Amino acid sequence: MTASGLQRLEDELRHLKSEERPAVIRAIAEAREHGDLSENAEYHAARERQSFIEGRVLELEEIVSTAEVIDPSKLSGDQVKFGARVTLIDEETEKEVRYQIVGVYEADIKQGLLSISSPLAKSLIGKSLGDTVSVPAPGGDRSYEITSVVYA
């Protein structure tokens, strides 16, 4: 995992513990004041939200405590490894895309953060600048040429 990915998870954990958890406890207390809990939709919704928050807190605590942080700026070369920022050209459409290969828990394709476990990342790992990779996709295989590999 990258340091920024770990920071985002730690921020989410802090937010859940300091804001979401107290808010849901207040919502449960308020719903209890309305009387009969068996038919109280607000109470059940608040309990469901509490269950989600507690589950996510446990999940984040586990991830954060076992995370291994890798600093991509200390890596170099033209071979694709974890942390690399890779620029690709889709050989069919000539469209250029940029991704950084990151850990599973920090992946966000909309932000250009590609999970190390994704088919595209698996195809890219170990390849070098100028190589072409073929990636299985729902509409058939896609081919990409690696035009840039940067570690920053």
N, C-alpha and C positions, 0 to 999 in steps of 0.2 A: 504494500500500500504506500502511496505517496504521503508526504507530510501534510499537504493541503487536504487530501482525502481524509486523513485521520482527524485533522482539525474540524472539518465539517461534521464528522460523526460525533466528536466530543461536544461541539456546539449544540447539535441536536439533543444529545443526552442531557446537557446542562439545561436546555430549554424545557425538555419534558419534566425534569425533576423540579425545577424552580418555578415554572409557570403552569404547565398543563396539569401536573399532578395536584397542586393545591386548588386549581380551578375546578377540577372534576370532583374533588372532595367537597367543595362548597356546593356544587350542583347536586350531589347526592344528599347532602344535609338539607338543602332547600326542598328537594323533592320529597324527602321523608316527612317534612312538615305538612305536606298536602294530604296526609292520611293514608288510607288503604294502599299498601305497596303492591298488592297482587294485581291491581288494575291501573297502576300508575305508570304511564308510558314514559314520562320524564325520568323517573327513577330507573327504569330498565335501560333506557338509552344512556344515562349517566354511568350505570354499572358496566354496560358494554364498552363505553369509552374508557373507563378505568381499566378494564381488562386488557384492552388494546394497548394503552399507555404502559401498564406494568409489563406486558409481554415485550414491548419494544425496548423498554429500559433494560430488561434482562438481556435481550439480544445485543444491544449496543454495548453494555458493560462487558459482555463476553468478547465481542469483536475488538473493542478498544484494549482490553487487557492482554490479548494475544497477538495484537497487530505487530507486524514486522515492517518498519518504515525503511523505504529505499529512497535515496536522494538521486533523482535522475541527472542532476547537474554534475555529479561525480563520475558519470559514465561517459563514454565517448565511442567513436567509431562510426562506420557506415552500415553496420549490421544491426538489424532491428532486435531490441531487447525490451524488457519491461521498462516503462517510463519514457520510451522514445516518442517523440512527436514525428509522425510520419505523414508525408504528403503523397497522395496517390492520384493517378489519372485513370478513370474508368475507360478502358480501351474501346468500349462500345459507344459511349456517349461523349467521350472526351471531357467529361466533367471532372474538375479537380475537387478532392476532399482532403481534409486534414483531421487526424485523430492523434490523441495521446493514449498509449496503452497503459491502463491503470488496473488496480485491483477490482475484484468483483463488487465489493461494497461501495465503491466510489464511482462506478461507471454511470455515465449519463450521456447517451448518444447525442442528445440535442446540444450539449455543450462540447461535443467532440471528444468525450472521454469514453474510450472503447475498452470494454472488459477483456481482461487477459484470457478469459475462458470462451470468448465469442469465436465463431468460426473464422471470421476475418483476421482477428488477432492471432489465432493459432496458425493460420496460413502465413502470416507475416513474420512471426518469430524465427530468427535465424537467417532470414533473407537479407540481401544487401541492396544498396542504392543501384537502380537500374534493372533489378530483377522484376519479373512478372509473376504474379500469383493468381491462381484460379481458386475461387471461393464458391462452394455450393450455395445456391439461393433458391427460394421457392419457384422462381420463374426460369430456372436453369442456371448453370454456372456463370459467374461474372469474373472477368479478368481485369486486374489492376496492375499498373506499372508503378514501381516505387520511384518517386522523383526527388524525395528529400528525406533524410533521417537526421533529426536534431535532438540533442539531449540538453535541456535547459532547466 
